[in-house]
Amino acid sequence: MNIKITPNNLTKLEKIFEDAKYVLRFEKGSFNSGYCILEHKKVVVINKFLNLEGRINTLIDILSTLPLEEEMLTAESHKLYKQIQADKPVSQASAEQPGEEKTEE
């Protein structure tokens, strides 16, 4: 995804999670990938020590793998989410198993 690294774009990405009723938390921890997803509780924990570019790239990575209820998104959030989904690598989409618990650390 070709998105500019700006605080405004970070806010737009965070809004997608908010619209989808996910709790987005920035905390310290020993995350190998920079984040952890607890799908059943709809919580996403991001390493708070990531810089702006790291946060944006991490949120894009998560959104490209996380199935969201698109009808819950606002028009602006839905448009950005569709762009992220369109840029998802094909190999990643076929490698996912439905209903699989995702807890990366």
N, C-alpha and C positions, 0 to 999 in steps of 0.2 A: 504494500500500500504506500502510495506516495503522498504522505501527509506532512505538512510543515510542522516543525517543532516549535510550537508557541503555547503559552499558557492557556490561550483561548481554546485551542484544539484539545488540550488536556481536559478542560472543563466540559467540552462537548462529548468526549469519550466517557467521562465520569457520569454524565447525564444519561447516557444509554443504560448504564448499570442501574442508576436510580429509577429510571422509567420501568425497567424490567424487574424491579423489586429485589435487586441484589444489594447486599451491604458491602460497600467497598471500603476496606480499612488499610491504612498505611502504618505498618508496625515493623519493629525490628525483629529479626529472626535469622536463622541459618537456612535460608532457602537456596537450594542449588540453582533453581531456574529463576529466582527473583520473585516468585509468587507461589501461592497455595490456594486451591479452590475446594471449598466444601459445598458441593452441589446440593445436598439434601437440606442444608441450612441456608442456602443462597448467600453464602459469604465468600468474598474474594479478598485475600490478604496479600498486599504488595509490600515488598521490602521498602521501608521508608527512606533508606539511604540511596535509592536510585535517583539519578538526576532527571531533569525534565525529559530528555530524549529517551532514557531508559524506561521511565514511567509510561510514556506514550507508546513505545514499541511493545512493552509488556501488555498493556491494555489491548492493543491491536491483536497480539498473539492470542490472548485469552478470548477475545470476541470472535476470532476466526474459528475457534474450536467449541465455543459454548453455544448450545442451542437456546435461543431466547424466544419468548412468546412475542412475536412481532406486532401483534395487535395492541400491545400495551405501550408501544413506543410512540412518542410524538412524531410528527411529520419530519422534523429536522433530524431527530435521532434515527428514525427508520431509514432515511436516505443515506446517512453515514454508515449505518449498520449494513445496508445492502452493498455499499461500495466495498466494505471490508470483506463481506462474504464472497463477492465477485472476485476478489484478489486472492482468495484462499487457494493454496497449492492443492492440486488434484490428488497427489499421493497422500496428503494428510487427511483429506475427506474420506478416502476409501479405507484408511487404516483404523478409523475410529469404530468402536463397537457400541451400538445403542445400549443405553442403560448402564454403561460402565462407570464406576466410581472414579473420579479424577481427583487425586490428591498429590500434586507435584510438590516436591520440597527440594 
